Amino acid sequence: MEPALRDAAVLAGRVPVISNAKARSVLDWEPRDVTRTVLDTADSLIGLGLVTPAGKP
């Protein structure tokens, strides 16, 4: 069986619960703002020439 399919079959329709609570408490860490992260990623891709801004060839 394909490994990716095997992993999906194990979940069998269940939604895994993912939490960053331990990182927050142990490391005193705060995640970055989602909007800021998306905008920074877009700026980085544009800066590297991997994509062009909307409306530009």
N, C-alpha and C positions, 0 to 999 in steps of 0.2 A: 504494500500500500504506500502511496505517496506520503512522505512525512508531514507535509502541510495539511493534507486531508486527515491523517491520523490525529493530529493535534485538534483539528476542528471537531472530529468525531468524539473525542474525549469530552468536549464541552457539551455536546448533545443539546444545543438550544439554550444552555444556561449562559447568562451574562456574567463575566468575571467582574469582581469588585476590585477596583484598583484605587489605591490611596497613596498620597504623598505625606501622610501624617507623621510617619516615622522620620522621614528626612527633615520635615519641619521641626520636630521636637528635638531630635538628636543633634542635627547639624545647625539648628537655628537658621534654616534655609527658607526663603520665600521664592516661589516661582515667578517668572517674568509675566507681565501682562500679555494676554493672548493677542490683542490688537497690535501692541508694540512689537511683539515677536514676528507676526506676519509681515508687518511693514518693513522691519529690519531685514527679514529674509528676502523680500522682494528687492529692496535696495541693494543687497549683496549680490543677488543674481544679475541685476542690471549692471552693477559695477564690474562684475566679472565677464560681462558680455555674453552671458548664457541665455538671456532673454532681452527683448526690447520693450520699452514702456509702451503702454496702449496708445494707439494713434500714431506711432512712429514706425517707419519701415525697418 
